[in-house]
Amino acid sequence: MNEILGAGNGLLEYGFILLVYGALVVVMKQGHPGVGPDARKTYWVLYFTYALVGFVANYLLYLAGAMSFLPWLNNFIHTFVWLGFCLAFLSIGAYRRPLWEQLVMFAIFSFVVKLAEHQVLGTWEMNRFFFIQGNLAYMLGWSLVDGLIPVGSAIWLRVLSKYVKGLIVPKL
């Protein structure tokens, strides 16, 4: 059961994490009200991209020794709920903003989530980010990597827009 929920974790802890995600979406909604009809296709493309790539990447990075193990339920909600639903929502609302603001927003939101998951679930516990020592460096380092999501998304959407009509392609 530890591989699924994590040591000492139950559904209550995961419920709290979902509340944190929800609270962050409320903050995100201050910048834009929702996903309009013109952005729905792009939202779902980003949802599946973030969720699937994130889920697989987290596990492969664990196998490579670059990340700590995320229990399966943590990895699932982190990628399919946080990355998929929440960060895709942020992407739709933020793509018109200057790139530096997007990078900062993604990094900050990512850092808050990692801090919450670390505190409540005991995950994100590795004590180094590649060659930089310390747990804080580990969480901050991966949050800064997550800050680059808008760049990767813009490139991915530009490629896909050649095959899928009606996608929003952010400018870099």
Secondary structure by P-SEA (a helix, b strand, c coil): ccccccccccaaaaaaaaaaaaaaaaaaaccccccccccaaaaaaaaaaaaaaaaaaaaaaaaacccccccaaaaaaacccccccaaaaaaaacccccaaaaaaaaaaaaaaaaaaaaacccccccccccccccaaaaaaaaaaaaaaaaaaaaaaaaaacccccccccccc
